[in-house]
Amino acid sequence: MIPLTMAQLGEMVTIRKVTGRDDVRQHLAELGFVVDSDVQVIQKIAGSLIVQVKDCRVALNESMANRIMV
């Protein structure tokens, strides 16, 4: 497993684990970042990511993206 920040641009990956405190995991789950979901990295800007999850594009800062293991 690697953090989402290590995924290549345009690569489709599957979420394997979400780490962090309960409130952080709950927030990410509400955004669609749940185990076995597919995510595609759309753009990387200074460590932050724009990703496609389900039918939405979501921006994540580096610390949040590092909590998502793929």
N, C-alpha and C positions, 0 to 999 in steps of 0.2 A: 504494500500500500504506500502511496505517496500523497502529500497534500495537493489540493486542487491547484495551488499556485505553480506546481511543477508540471502540470499538464501542458501539452503543446497547443499552440494557437490552431483553432479549427478542429481539434481532436474531440471525439465523442467519448466520454468516460462514464462509468457507473459508480455512484456513491456507495462506498462500503462501510463507512463509519462516520459519525459526527461526534466530535469531542467538545468539551467545555462544560460550563455550569449548566444546570437545568434550564435557567431562563434563556441562556444563549442558544441551547439546542432547540428549545421551544420556538424561539424567534426564527431560527433557520428553517425549522419544520413548517412554520406558517408561510414562509416564502417558497416552499416546495422542495427544500433540500432534505429529503428523507432517504433512508437506505434503499438501494436497488433502483433509484431514479437515475435516468440518463441526463447528463449535463454536457453542454458543448461550450468551450471557451471561444468567445467571439472576439475579444480584444483585451490586450494587456497594456495598462498605462501606469508607469512608475510603481509597479507592485500591485496595484489594484486591478481587478478583473471585471469585465462585463461578460456574463455567461447567459446562455439560453437554457432555461429549466422549464420543462413542460412547454407551455405556449407563451412564456414571458421572458423578457430580458431583464436581468437583475445585475446591479453593480454591487460588488463586494470589495471592502478594503482588504489589505493583505492579511491582517490578523484574523478576520472572519474566514477568509478563504483557506487559511492554514488549518482551521479546525475541521474542514471537510476533507476526509480521506477517500481517495479513489483507487 
